[in-house]
Structures are given as structure tokens and as C-alpha cells.
Amino acid sequence: MDENNRTDKDILIKGIKRLGICLGLMFAGPTLLHLALDNQDKPLYVPLLILAFILCIAAIIFLFLGINTILDSMFKKKK
């Protein structure tokens, strides 16, 4: 096997860390969204709803970045 086609372990670990962050956000975002929608009469409804949507969007972004980083570690050619 050619040395240039090996998986870069440092980049792979970075991608796995991003997927770990994504996993945490995938639980936190919908949980906060559920809490916000159950308490619509409370004064913190709107800020909690905005925070929940930001966390859900961040989970999607970290999922994309994590998968992209892992694929780069496996298939990107080193110079």
C-alpha cells in the first residue's frame, strides 16, 4: 500500500470529535425546543426557542463538518 493513500489519524480524530459535539447538540437542541414549546406562557419562551433553533442548526453543521473531515482523512491525497 502506498504511503500517500493512508488514513491521516490526526484528521480522523478531529472528525470524530466533531461528530461527538454533533451528538451532544442533537440531544440538547430538540430537548430545549420541546421545553420551549411546552412553556409558551413563560417570559423566556422566545429566547429559549431561538437558542433551541440555533442548537439544532449547529448540530446539522457539525454533522456535515464531521463527516466531511472523516472523508478527507481517508480519501484526500497528501502532497
N, CA, C and O atoms as a Maestro MAE file, in Angstrom:
{
 s_m_m2io_version
 :::
 2.0.0
}

f_m_ct {
 s_m_title
 :::
 protein
 m_atom[316] {
  # First column is atom index #
  i_m_mmod_type
  r_m_x_coord
  r_m_y_coord
  r_m_z_coord
  i_m_residue_number
  s_m_chain_name
  s_m_pdb_residue_name
  s_m_pdb_atom_name
  i_m_atomic_number
  :::
  1 25 0.842 -1.186 0.000 1 A "MET " " N  " 7
  2 3 0.000 0.000 0.000 1 A "MET " " CA " 6
  3 2 0.883 1.243 0.000 1 A "MET " " C  " 6
  4 15 1.866 1.321 0.737 1 A "MET " " O  " 8
  5 25 0.529 2.192 -0.818 2 A "ASP " " N  " 7
  6 3 1.305 3.421 -0.951 2 A "ASP " " CA " 6
  7 2 1.128 4.288 0.295 2 A "ASP " " C  " 6
  8 15 0.021 4.399 0.823 2 A "ASP " " O  " 8
  9 25 2.192 4.889 0.755 3 A "GLU " " N  " 7
  10 3 2.162 5.740 1.949 3 A "GLU " " CA " 6
  11 2 1.245 6.947 1.771 3 A "GLU " " C  " 6
  12 15 0.710 7.455 2.757 3 A "GLU " " O  " 8
  13 25 1.052 7.412 0.550 4 A "ASN " " N  " 7
  14 3 0.223 8.592 0.308 4 A "ASN " " CA " 6
  15 2 -1.267 8.299 0.434 4 A "ASN " " C  " 6
  16 15 -2.057 9.238 0.530 4 A "ASN " " O  " 8
  17 25 -1.679 7.045 0.439 5 A "ASN " " N  " 7
  18 3 -3.097 6.713 0.488 5 A "ASN " " CA " 6
  19 2 -3.575 6.265 1.866 5 A "ASN " " C  " 6
  20 15 -4.692 5.763 1.987 5 A "ASN " " O  " 8
  21 25 -2.776 6.427 2.886 6 A "ARG " " N  " 7
  22 3 -3.161 6.007 4.227 6 A "ARG " " CA " 6
  23 2 -4.053 7.040 4.891 6 A "ARG " " C  " 6
  24 15 -4.040 8.219 4.537 6 A "ARG " " O  " 8
  25 25 -4.826 6.574 5.860 7 A "THR " " N  " 7
  26 3 -5.704 7.458 6.624 7 A "THR " " CA " 6
  27 2 -4.869 8.324 7.562 7 A "THR " " C  " 6
  28 15 -4.013 7.822 8.290 7 A "THR " " O  " 8
  29 25 -5.127 9.621 7.536 8 A "ASP " " N  " 7
  30 3 -4.451 10.545 8.447 8 A "ASP " " CA " 6
  31 2 -5.177 10.498 9.791 8 A "ASP " " C  " 6
  32 15 -6.299 10.990 9.912 8 A "ASP " " O  " 8
  33 25 -4.536 9.908 10.795 9 A "LYS " " N  " 7
  34 3 -5.187 9.663 12.074 9 A "LYS " " CA " 6
  35 2 -5.526 10.953 12.821 9 A "LYS " " C  " 6
  36 15 -6.540 11.007 13.518 9 A "LYS " " O  " 8
  37 25 -4.704 11.988 12.690 10 A "ASP " " N  " 7
  38 3 -4.994 13.250 13.380 10 A "ASP " " CA " 6
  39 2 -6.269 13.886 12.833 10 A "ASP " " C  " 6
  40 15 -7.096 14.383 13.598 10 A "ASP " " O  " 8
  41 25 -6.426 13.872 11.525 11 A "ILE " " N  " 7
  42 3 -7.630 14.444 10.923 11 A "ILE " " CA " 6
  43 2 -8.838 13.565 11.234 11 A "ILE " " C  " 6
  44 15 -9.940 14.079 11.424 11 A "ILE " " O  " 8
  45 25 -8.647 12.252 11.288 12 A "LEU " " N  " 7
  46 3 -9.737 11.337 11.627 12 A "LEU " " CA " 6
  47 2 -10.239 11.592 13.046 12 A "LEU " " C  " 6
  48 15 -11.448 11.610 13.282 12 A "LEU " " O  " 8
  49 25 -9.327 11.786 13.984 13 A "ILE " " N  " 7
  50 3 -9.713 12.075 15.369 13 A "ILE " " CA " 6
  51 2 -10.448 13.408 15.452 13 A "ILE " " C  " 6
  52 15 -11.410 13.541 16.208 13 A "ILE " " O  " 8
  53 25 -10.002 14.390 14.681 14 A "LYS " " N  " 7
  54 3 -10.683 15.689 14.647 14 A "LYS " " CA " 6
  55 2 -12.120 15.523 14.144 14 A "LYS " " C  " 6
  56 15 -13.035 16.150 14.677 14 A "LYS " " O  " 8
  57 25 -12.325 14.685 13.123 15 A "GLY " " N  " 7
  58 3 -13.663 14.437 12.604 15 A "GLY " " CA " 6
  59 2 -14.542 13.714 13.604 15 A "GLY " " C  " 6
  60 15 -15.732 14.011 13.711 15 A "GLY " " O  " 8
  61 25 -13.972 12.768 14.339 16 A "ILE " " N  " 7
  62 3 -14.746 12.039 15.354 16 A "ILE " " CA " 6
  63 2 -15.131 12.961 16.498 16 A "ILE " " C  " 6
  64 15 -16.222 12.831 17.053 16 A "ILE " " O  " 8
  65 25 -14.249 13.895 16.861 17 A "LYS " " N  " 7
  66 3 -14.589 14.875 17.898 17 A "LYS " " CA " 6
  67 2 -15.756 15.755 17.447 17 A "LYS " " C  " 6
  68 15 -16.643 16.074 18.239 17 A "LYS " " O  " 8
  69 25 -15.747 16.145 16.167 18 A "ARG " " N  " 7
  70 3 -16.850 16.955 15.650 18 A "ARG " " CA " 6
  71 2 -18.163 16.181 15.674 18 A "ARG " " C  " 6
  72 15 -19.217 16.754 15.951 18 A "ARG " " O  " 8
  73 25 -18.104 14.889 15.387 19 A "LEU " " N  " 7
  74 3 -19.316 14.075 15.454 19 A "LEU " " CA " 6
  75 2 -19.779 13.907 16.898 19 A "LEU " " C  " 6
  76 15 -20.979 13.789 17.150 19 A "LEU " " O  " 8
  77 25 -18.849 13.893 17.843 20 A "GLY " " N  " 7
  78 3 -19.225 13.845 19.259 20 A "GLY " " CA " 6
  79 2 -19.934 15.110 19.695 20 A "GLY " " C  " 6
  80 15 -20.913 15.054 20.439 20 A "GLY " " O  " 8
  81 25 -19.444 16.253 19.235 21 A "ILE " " N  " 7
  82 3 -20.115 17.524 19.522 21 A "ILE " " CA " 6
  83 2 -21.501 17.522 18.895 21 A "ILE " " C  " 6
  84 15 -22.466 17.987 19.502 21 A "ILE " " O  " 8
  85 25 -21.594 17.000 17.683 22 A "CYS " " N  " 7
  86 3 -22.879 16.903 16.990 22 A "CYS " " CA " 6
  87 2 -23.859 16.060 17.793 22 A "CYS " " C  " 6
  88 15 -25.034 16.411 17.905 22 A "CYS " " O  " 8
  89 25 -23.386 14.955 18.351 23 A "LEU " " N  " 7
  90 3 -24.256 14.079 19.129 23 A "LEU " " CA " 6
  91 2 -24.836 14.809 20.340 23 A "LEU " " C  " 6
  92 15 -26.022 14.678 20.642 23 A "LEU " " O  " 8
  93 25 -23.994 15.575 21.028 24 A "GLY " " N  " 7
  94 3 -24.486 16.361 22.159 24 A "GLY " " CA " 6
  95 2 -25.504 17.400 21.740 24 A "GLY " " C  " 6
  96 15 -26.515 17.594 22.415 24 A "GLY " " O  " 8
  97 25 -25.241 18.072 20.622 25 A "LEU " " N  " 7
  98 3 -26.179 19.089 20.131 25 A "LEU " " CA " 6
  99 2 -27.478 18.470 19.639 25 A "LEU " " C  " 6
  100 15 -28.534 19.097 19.721 25 A "LEU " " O  " 8
  101 25 -27.409 17.236 19.126 26 A "MET " " N  " 7
  102 3 -28.616 16.576 18.639 26 A "MET " " CA " 6
  103 2 -29.554 16.222 19.787 26 A "MET " " C  " 6
  104 15 -30.756 16.073 19.568 26 A "MET " " O  " 8
  105 25 -29.041 16.086 20.994 27 A "PHE " " N  " 7
  106 3 -29.897 15.871 22.148 27 A "PHE " " CA " 6
  107 2 -30.330 17.198 22.776 27 A "PHE " " C  " 6
  108 15 -31.482 17.341 23.187 27 A "PHE " " O  " 8
  109 25 -29.422 18.158 22.852 28 A "ALA " " N  " 7
  110 3 -29.719 19.420 23.532 28 A "ALA " " CA " 6
  111 2 -30.727 20.274 22.758 28 A "ALA " " C  " 6
  112 15 -31.640 20.845 23.354 28 A "ALA " " O  " 8
  113 25 -30.566 20.364 21.438 29 A "GLY " " N  " 7
  114 3 -31.451 21.211 20.632 29 A "GLY " " CA " 6
  115 2 -32.917 20.803 20.699 29 A "GLY " " C  " 6
  116 15 -33.754 21.629 21.063 29 A "GLY " " O  " 8
  117 25 -33.260 19.564 20.364 30 A "PRO " " N  " 7
  118 3 -34.665 19.162 20.437 30 A "PRO " " CA " 6
  119 2 -35.225 19.162 21.861 30 A "PRO " " C  " 6
  120 15 -36.414 19.416 22.054 30 A "PRO " " O  " 8
  121 25 -34.383 18.881 22.856 31 A "THR " " N  " 7
  122 3 -34.864 18.930 24.243 31 A "THR " " CA " 6
  123 2 -35.265 20.350 24.621 31 A "THR " " C  " 6
  124 15 -36.327 20.567 25.202 31 A "THR " " O  " 8
  125 25 -34.412 21.316 24.288 32 A "LEU " " N  " 7
  126 3 -34.757 22.712 24.574 32 A "LEU " " CA " 6
  127 2 -35.960 23.164 23.751 32 A "LEU " " C  " 6
  128 15 -36.783 23.941 24.236 32 A "LEU " " O  " 8
  129 25 -36.069 22.694 22.537 33 A "LEU " " N  " 7
  130 3 -37.225 23.032 21.706 33 A "LEU " " CA " 6
  131 2 -38.505 22.509 22.335 33 A "LEU " " C  " 6
  132 15 -39.516 23.210 22.360 33 A "LEU " " O  " 8
  133 25 -38.471 21.295 22.838 34 A "HIS " " N  " 7
  134 3 -39.639 20.721 23.499 34 A "HIS " " CA " 6
  135 2 -39.992 21.510 24.765 34 A "HIS " " C  " 6
  136 15 -41.165 21.780 25.023 34 A "HIS " " O  " 8
  137 25 -38.985 21.874 25.543 35 A "LEU " " N  " 7
  138 3 -39.226 22.662 26.749 35 A "LEU " " CA " 6
  139 2 -39.812 24.031 26.419 35 A "LEU " " C  " 6
  140 15 -40.701 24.521 27.115 35 A "LEU " " O  " 8
  141 25 -39.307 24.634 25.363 36 A "ALA " " N  " 7
  142 3 -39.801 25.962 24.990 36 A "ALA " " CA " 6
  143 2 -41.238 25.887 24.508 36 A "ALA " " C  " 6
  144 15 -42.052 26.742 24.856 36 A "ALA " " O  " 8
  145 25 -41.557 24.886 23.722 37 A "LEU " " N  " 7
  146 3 -42.912 24.792 23.183 37 A "LEU " " CA " 6
  147 2 -43.930 24.364 24.236 37 A "LEU " " C  " 6
  148 15 -45.121 24.633 24.084 37 A "LEU " " O  " 8
  149 25 -43.479 23.701 25.301 38 A "ASP " " N  " 7
  150 3 -44.395 23.343 26.390 38 A "ASP " " CA " 6
  151 2 -44.697 24.518 27.305 38 A "ASP " " C  " 6
  152 15 -45.718 24.506 27.994 38 A "ASP " " O  " 8
  153 25 -43.849 25.521 27.331 39 A "ASN " " N  " 7
  154 3 -43.997 26.655 28.244 39 A "ASN " " CA " 6
  155 2 -44.142 27.957 27.468 39 A "ASN " " C  " 6
  156 15 -43.342 28.876 27.648 39 A "ASN " " O  " 8
  157 25 -45.140 28.048 26.618 40 A "GLN " " N  " 7
  158 3 -45.297 29.237 25.778 40 A "GLN " " CA " 6
  159 2 -45.731 30.471 26.563 40 A "GLN " " C  " 6
  160 15 -45.566 31.591 26.081 40 A "GLN " " O  " 8
  161 25 -46.274 30.292 27.745 41 A "ASP " " N  " 7
  162 3 -46.728 31.438 28.534 41 A "ASP " " CA " 6
  163 2 -45.628 32.026 29.422 41 A "ASP " " C  " 6
  164 15 -45.854 33.048 30.069 41 A "ASP " " O  " 8
  165 25 -44.464 31.417 29.468 42 A "LYS " " N  " 7
  166 3 -43.356 31.901 30.303 42 A "LYS " " CA " 6
  167 2 -42.624 33.044 29.607 42 A "LYS " " C  " 6
  168 15 -42.662 33.144 28.381 42 A "LYS " " O  " 8
  169 25 -41.952 33.917 30.383 43 A "PRO " " N  " 7
  170 3 -41.257 35.058 29.765 43 A "PRO " " CA " 6
  171 2 -40.014 34.664 28.957 43 A "PRO " " C  " 6
  172 15 -39.595 35.423 28.083 43 A "PRO " " O  " 8
  173 25 -39.422 33.512 29.224 44 A "LEU " " N  " 7
  174 3 -38.224 33.091 28.494 44 A "LEU " " CA " 6
  175 2 -38.551 32.233 27.278 44 A "LEU " " C  " 6
  176 15 -37.671 31.547 26.757 44 A "LEU " " O  " 8
  177 25 -39.788 32.259 26.820 45 A "TYR " " N  " 7
  178 3 -40.200 31.425 25.693 45 A "TYR " " CA " 6
  179 2 -39.420 31.755 24.424 45 A "TYR " " C  " 6
  180 15 -38.857 30.860 23.793 45 A "TYR " " O  " 8
  181 25 -39.383 33.022 24.047 46 A "VAL " " N  " 7
  182 3 -38.738 33.412 22.789 46 A "VAL " " CA " 6
  183 2 -37.224 33.192 22.823 46 A "VAL " " C  " 6
  184 15 -36.691 32.614 21.876 46 A "VAL " " O  " 8
  185 25 -36.499 33.626 23.874 47 A "PRO " " N  " 7
  186 3 -35.052 33.354 23.870 47 A "PRO " " CA " 6
  187 2 -34.717 31.860 23.873 47 A "PRO " " C  " 6
  188 15 -33.757 31.438 23.229 47 A "PRO " " O  " 8
  189 25 -35.500 31.070 24.592 48 A "LEU " " N  " 7
  190 3 -35.263 29.637 24.626 48 A "LEU " " CA " 6
  191 2 -35.560 28.993 23.280 48 A "LEU " " C  " 6
  192 15 -34.871 28.061 22.866 48 A "LEU " " O  " 8
  193 25 -36.576 29.487 22.604 49 A "LEU " " N  " 7
  194 3 -36.914 28.980 21.276 49 A "LEU " " CA " 6
  195 2 -35.809 29.307 20.268 49 A "LEU " " C  " 6
  196 15 -35.438 28.466 19.449 49 A "LEU " " O  " 8
  197 25 -35.293 30.521 20.332 50 A "ILE " " N  " 7
  198 3 -34.200 30.922 19.434 50 A "ILE " " CA " 6
  199 2 -32.952 30.089 19.717 50 A "ILE " " C  " 6
  200 15 -32.291 29.631 18.786 50 A "ILE " " O  " 8
  201 25 -32.625 29.889 20.995 51 A "LEU " " N  " 7
  202 3 -31.461 29.076 21.362 51 A "LEU " " CA " 6
  203 2 -31.619 27.634 20.881 51 A "LEU " " C  " 6
  204 15 -30.655 27.022 20.423 51 A "LEU " " O  " 8
  205 25 -32.828 27.094 20.984 52 A "ALA " " N  " 7
  206 3 -33.078 25.721 20.538 52 A "ALA " " CA " 6
  207 2 -32.878 25.595 19.032 52 A "ALA " " C  " 6
  208 15 -32.282 24.622 18.570 52 A "ALA " " O  " 8
  209 25 -33.367 26.563 18.263 53 A "PHE " " N  " 7
  210 3 -33.174 26.517 16.814 53 A "PHE " " CA " 6
  211 2 -31.697 26.656 16.436 53 A "PHE " " C  " 6
  212 15 -31.233 26.000 15.504 53 A "PHE " " O  " 8
  213 25 -30.961 27.500 17.150 54 A "ILE " " N  " 7
  214 3 -29.528 27.658 16.888 54 A "ILE " " CA " 6
  215 2 -28.789 26.353 17.169 54 A "ILE " " C  " 6
  216 15 -27.901 25.969 16.409 54 A "ILE " " O  " 8
  217 25 -29.150 25.668 18.261 55 A "LEU " " N  " 7
  218 3 -28.502 24.403 18.583 55 A "LEU " " CA " 6
  219 2 -28.831 23.322 17.557 55 A "LEU " " C  " 6
  220 15 -27.970 22.509 17.221 55 A "LEU " " O  " 8
  221 25 -30.057 23.303 17.058 56 A "CYS " " N  " 7
  222 3 -30.433 22.319 16.033 56 A "CYS " " CA " 6
  223 2 -29.665 22.572 14.734 56 A "CYS " " C  " 6
  224 15 -29.198 21.630 14.094 56 A "CYS " " O  " 8
  225 25 -29.538 23.823 14.351 57 A "ILE " " N  " 7
  226 3 -28.783 24.163 13.141 57 A "ILE " " CA " 6
  227 2 -27.299 23.840 13.328 57 A "ILE " " C  " 6
  228 15 -26.642 23.360 12.404 57 A "ILE " " O  " 8
  229 25 -26.774 24.106 14.529 58 A "ALA " " N  " 7
  230 3 -25.374 23.789 14.807 58 A "ALA " " CA " 6
  231 2 -25.132 22.281 14.750 58 A "ALA " " C  " 6
  232 15 -24.067 21.846 14.313 58 A "ALA " " O  " 8
  233 25 -26.103 21.484 15.184 59 A "ALA " " N  " 7
  234 3 -25.960 20.026 15.099 59 A "ALA " " CA " 6
  235 2 -25.839 19.576 13.650 59 A "ALA " " C  " 6
  236 15 -25.022 18.711 13.336 59 A "ALA " " O  " 8
  237 25 -26.641 20.151 12.773 60 A "ILE " " N  " 7
  238 3 -26.580 19.796 11.351 60 A "ILE " " CA " 6
  239 2 -25.235 20.206 10.756 60 A "ILE " " C  " 6
  240 15 -24.643 19.458 9.979 60 A "ILE " " O  " 8
  241 25 -24.757 21.390 11.122 61 A "ILE " " N  " 7
  242 3 -23.473 21.871 10.602 61 A "ILE " " CA " 6
  243 2 -22.326 20.984 11.089 61 A "ILE " " C  " 6
  244 15 -21.452 20.617 10.303 61 A "ILE " " O  " 8
  245 25 -22.325 20.634 12.395 62 A "PHE " " N  " 7
  246 3 -21.258 19.791 12.910 62 A "PHE " " CA " 6
  247 2 -21.318 18.386 12.322 62 A "PHE " " C  " 6
  248 15 -20.279 17.748 12.152 62 A "PHE " " O  " 8
  249 25 -22.517 17.889 12.008 63 A "LEU " " N  " 7
  250 3 -22.624 16.589 11.352 63 A "LEU " " CA " 6
  251 2 -21.966 16.630 9.981 63 A "LEU " " C  " 6
  252 15 -21.192 15.739 9.631 63 A "LEU " " O  " 8
  253 25 -22.273 17.660 9.211 64 A "PHE " " N  " 7
  254 3 -21.671 17.803 7.888 64 A "PHE " " CA " 6
  255 2 -20.161 17.950 7.987 64 A "PHE " " C  " 6
  256 15 -19.425 17.287 7.256 64 A "PHE " " O  " 8
  257 25 -19.693 18.810 8.881 65 A "LEU " " N  " 7
  258 3 -18.252 19.029 9.023 65 A "LEU " " CA " 6
  259 2 -17.530 17.772 9.496 65 A "LEU " " C  " 6
  260 15 -16.432 17.473 9.026 65 A "LEU " " O  " 8
  261 25 -18.139 17.035 10.424 66 A "GLY " " N  " 7
  262 3 -17.514 15.825 10.932 66 A "GLY " " CA " 6
  263 2 -17.378 14.750 9.866 66 A "GLY " " C  " 6
  264 15 -16.320 14.138 9.725 66 A "GLY " " O  " 8
  265 25 -18.455 14.521 9.111 67 A "ILE " " N  " 7
  266 3 -18.402 13.522 8.043 67 A "ILE " " CA " 6
  267 2 -17.422 13.954 6.961 67 A "ILE " " C  " 6
  268 15 -16.660 13.133 6.450 67 A "ILE " " O  " 8
  269 25 -17.437 15.230 6.613 68 A "ASN " " N  " 7
  270 3 -16.518 15.743 5.597 68 A "ASN " " CA " 6
  271 2 -15.061 15.595 6.043 68 A "ASN " " C  " 6
  272 15 -14.201 15.241 5.237 68 A "ASN " " O  " 8
  273 25 -14.782 15.862 7.310 69 A "THR " " N  " 7
  274 3 -13.426 15.739 7.838 69 A "THR " " CA " 6
  275 2 -12.968 14.277 7.831 69 A "THR " " C  " 6
  276 15 -11.824 13.984 7.483 69 A "THR " " O  " 8
  277 25 -13.859 13.367 8.214 70 A "ILE " " N  " 7
  278 3 -13.510 11.948 8.206 70 A "ILE " " CA " 6
  279 2 -13.237 11.471 6.780 70 A "ILE " " C  " 6
  280 15 -12.284 10.728 6.543 70 A "ILE " " O  " 8
  281 25 -14.063 11.893 5.843 71 A "LEU " " N  " 7
  282 3 -13.832 11.501 4.448 71 A "LEU " " CA " 6
  283 2 -12.530 12.091 3.911 71 A "LEU " " C  " 6
  284 15 -11.822 11.442 3.141 71 A "LEU " " O  " 8
  285 25 -12.215 13.321 4.318 72 A "ASP " " N  " 7
  286 3 -10.938 13.921 3.906 72 A "ASP " " CA " 6
  287 2 -9.747 13.138 4.467 72 A "ASP " " C  " 6
  288 15 -8.730 12.977 3.792 72 A "ASP " " O  " 8
  289 25 -9.879 12.659 5.689 73 A "SER " " N  " 7
  290 3 -8.770 11.909 6.275 73 A "SER " " CA " 6
  291 2 -8.552 10.583 5.555 73 A "SER " " C  " 6
  292 15 -7.432 10.074 5.521 73 A "SER " " O  " 8
  293 25 -9.600 10.027 4.987 74 A "MET " " N  " 7
  294 3 -9.460 8.732 4.318 74 A "MET " " CA " 6
  295 2 -9.079 8.846 2.843 74 A "MET " " C  " 6
  296 15 -8.268 8.063 2.350 74 A "MET " " O  " 8
  297 25 -9.658 9.814 2.139 75 A "PHE " " N  " 7
  298 3 -9.541 9.830 0.695 75 A "PHE " " CA " 6
  299 2 -8.726 10.969 0.123 75 A "PHE " " C  " 6
  300 15 -8.418 10.946 -1.069 75 A "PHE " " O  " 8
  301 25 -8.359 11.972 0.920 76 A "LYS " " N  " 7
  302 3 -7.592 13.097 0.391 76 A "LYS " " CA " 6
  303 2 -6.151 12.684 0.190 76 A "LYS " " C  " 6
  304 15 -5.551 12.056 1.063 76 A "LYS " " O  " 8
  305 25 -5.604 13.027 -0.935 77 A "LYS " " N  " 7
  306 3 -4.214 12.683 -1.223 77 A "LYS " " CA " 6
  307 2 -3.283 13.699 -0.573 77 A "LYS " " C  " 6
  308 15 -3.518 14.906 -0.641 77 A "LYS " " O  " 8
  309 25 -2.250 13.209 0.043 78 A "LYS " " N  " 7
  310 3 -1.253 14.092 0.657 78 A "LYS " " CA " 6
  311 2 -0.220 14.490 -0.384 78 A "LYS " " C  " 6
  312 15 0.110 13.716 -1.283 78 A "LYS " " O  " 8
  313 25 0.281 15.698 -0.249 79 A "LYS " " N  " 7
  314 3 1.283 16.180 -1.207 79 A "LYS " " CA " 6
  315 2 2.681 15.895 -0.712 79 A "LYS " " C  " 6
  316 15 3.655 16.230 -1.387 79 A "LYS " " O  " 8
  :::
 }
 m_bond[315] {
  # First column is bond index #
  i_m_from
  i_m_to
  i_m_order
  :::
  1 1 2 1
  2 2 3 1
  3 3 4 2
  4 3 5 1
  5 5 6 1
  6 6 7 1
  7 7 8 2
  8 7 9 1
  9 9 10 1
  10 10 11 1
  11 11 12 2
  12 11 13 1
  13 13 14 1
  14 14 15 1
  15 15 16 2
  16 15 17 1
  17 17 18 1
  18 18 19 1
  19 19 20 2
  20 19 21 1
  21 21 22 1
  22 22 23 1
  23 23 24 2
  24 23 25 1
  25 25 26 1
  26 26 27 1
  27 27 28 2
  28 27 29 1
  29 29 30 1
  30 30 31 1
  31 31 32 2
  32 31 33 1
  33 33 34 1
  34 34 35 1
  35 35 36 2
  36 35 37 1
  37 37 38 1
  38 38 39 1
  39 39 40 2
  40 39 41 1
  41 41 42 1
  42 42 43 1
  43 43 44 2
  44 43 45 1
  45 45 46 1
  46 46 47 1
  47 47 48 2
  48 47 49 1
  49 49 50 1
  50 50 51 1
  51 51 52 2
  52 51 53 1
  53 53 54 1
  54 54 55 1
  55 55 56 2
  56 55 57 1
  57 57 58 1
  58 58 59 1
  59 59 60 2
  60 59 61 1
  61 61 62 1
  62 62 63 1
  63 63 64 2
  64 63 65 1
  65 65 66 1
  66 66 67 1
  67 67 68 2
  68 67 69 1
  69 69 70 1
  70 70 71 1
  71 71 72 2
  72 71 73 1
  73 73 74 1
  74 74 75 1
  75 75 76 2
  76 75 77 1
  77 77 78 1
  78 78 79 1
  79 79 80 2
  80 79 81 1
  81 81 82 1
  82 82 83 1
  83 83 84 2
  84 83 85 1
  85 85 86 1
  86 86 87 1
  87 87 88 2
  88 87 89 1
  89 89 90 1
  90 90 91 1
  91 91 92 2
  92 91 93 1
  93 93 94 1
  94 94 95 1
  95 95 96 2
  96 95 97 1
  97 97 98 1
  98 98 99 1
  99 99 100 2
  100 99 101 1
  101 101 102 1
  102 102 103 1
  103 103 104 2
  104 103 105 1
  105 105 106 1
  106 106 107 1
  107 107 108 2
  108 107 109 1
  109 109 110 1
  110 110 111 1
  111 111 112 2
  112 111 113 1
  113 113 114 1
  114 114 115 1
  115 115 116 2
  116 115 117 1
  117 117 118 1
  118 118 119 1
  119 119 120 2
  120 119 121 1
  121 121 122 1
  122 122 123 1
  123 123 124 2
  124 123 125 1
  125 125 126 1
  126 126 127 1
  127 127 128 2
  128 127 129 1
  129 129 130 1
  130 130 131 1
  131 131 132 2
  132 131 133 1
  133 133 134 1
  134 134 135 1
  135 135 136 2
  136 135 137 1
  137 137 138 1
  138 138 139 1
  139 139 140 2
  140 139 141 1
  141 141 142 1
  142 142 143 1
  143 143 144 2
  144 143 145 1
  145 145 146 1
  146 146 147 1
  147 147 148 2
  148 147 149 1
  149 149 150 1
  150 150 151 1
  151 151 152 2
  152 151 153 1
  153 153 154 1
  154 154 155 1
  155 155 156 2
  156 155 157 1
  157 157 158 1
  158 158 159 1
  159 159 160 2
  160 159 161 1
  161 161 162 1
  162 162 163 1
  163 163 164 2
  164 163 165 1
  165 165 166 1
  166 166 167 1
  167 167 168 2
  168 167 169 1
  169 169 170 1
  170 170 171 1
  171 171 172 2
  172 171 173 1
  173 173 174 1
  174 174 175 1
  175 175 176 2
  176 175 177 1
  177 177 178 1
  178 178 179 1
  179 179 180 2
  180 179 181 1
  181 181 182 1
  182 182 183 1
  183 183 184 2
  184 183 185 1
  185 185 186 1
  186 186 187 1
  187 187 188 2
  188 187 189 1
  189 189 190 1
  190 190 191 1
  191 191 192 2
  192 191 193 1
  193 193 194 1
  194 194 195 1
  195 195 196 2
  196 195 197 1
  197 197 198 1
  198 198 199 1
  199 199 200 2
  200 199 201 1
  201 201 202 1
  202 202 203 1
  203 203 204 2
  204 203 205 1
  205 205 206 1
  206 206 207 1
  207 207 208 2
  208 207 209 1
  209 209 210 1
  210 210 211 1
  211 211 212 2
  212 211 213 1
  213 213 214 1
  214 214 215 1
  215 215 216 2
  216 215 217 1
  217 217 218 1
  218 218 219 1
  219 219 220 2
  220 219 221 1
  221 221 222 1
  222 222 223 1
  223 223 224 2
  224 223 225 1
  225 225 226 1
  226 226 227 1
  227 227 228 2
  228 227 229 1
  229 229 230 1
  230 230 231 1
  231 231 232 2
  232 231 233 1
  233 233 234 1
  234 234 235 1
  235 235 236 2
  236 235 237 1
  237 237 238 1
  238 238 239 1
  239 239 240 2
  240 239 241 1
  241 241 242 1
  242 242 243 1
  243 243 244 2
  244 243 245 1
  245 245 246 1
  246 246 247 1
  247 247 248 2
  248 247 249 1
  249 249 250 1
  250 250 251 1
  251 251 252 2
  252 251 253 1
  253 253 254 1
  254 254 255 1
  255 255 256 2
  256 255 257 1
  257 257 258 1
  258 258 259 1
  259 259 260 2
  260 259 261 1
  261 261 262 1
  262 262 263 1
  263 263 264 2
  264 263 265 1
  265 265 266 1
  266 266 267 1
  267 267 268 2
  268 267 269 1
  269 269 270 1
  270 270 271 1
  271 271 272 2
  272 271 273 1
  273 273 274 1
  274 274 275 1
  275 275 276 2
  276 275 277 1
  277 277 278 1
  278 278 279 1
  279 279 280 2
  280 279 281 1
  281 281 282 1
  282 282 283 1
  283 283 284 2
  284 283 285 1
  285 285 286 1
  286 286 287 1
  287 287 288 2
  288 287 289 1
  289 289 290 1
  290 290 291 1
  291 291 292 2
  292 291 293 1
  293 293 294 1
  294 294 295 1
  295 295 296 2
  296 295 297 1
  297 297 298 1
  298 298 299 1
  299 299 300 2
  300 299 301 1
  301 301 302 1
  302 302 303 1
  303 303 304 2
  304 303 305 1
  305 305 306 1
  306 306 307 1
  307 307 308 2
  308 307 309 1
  309 309 310 1
  310 310 311 1
  311 311 312 2
  312 311 313 1
  313 313 314 1
  314 314 315 1
  315 315 316 2
  :::
 }
}
